[in-house]
């Protein structure tokens, strides 16, 4: 992918917090993220890097129509690997990073792209 404005858009791919076996089941834990977790991550990235951040719900087909490689990662690693954080078509982070860890990883990738 060429260096273009798409690289300045950071996308967070997530799913709303769910309890597949019920909230009190002992067999498995919750998957996904709370709205508060995602908004905190989004705000930290926007403030720390002055970039546009889009949040995409992986369970919404309309949100994911143009992101088939992300769906492939989700099928491979499962919902516990969310959120995915990407710049353009490059996944920078998988899992739930602390906001400062996400900003540091993104800063490094933006520098690689020559954007910072």
Buried (B, 14 or more C-beta within 10 A) or exposed (E): EEEEEEBBBBBBBBBBBEEEEEEEEEEEEBBBBEEEBBEBBBEBBBEBBEBEBEBBBBBEEEBBEEBEEBBEBBEEEEBEBBBBBBBBEEBBBBEBBEBEEBBEBBBEBBEEBEBE
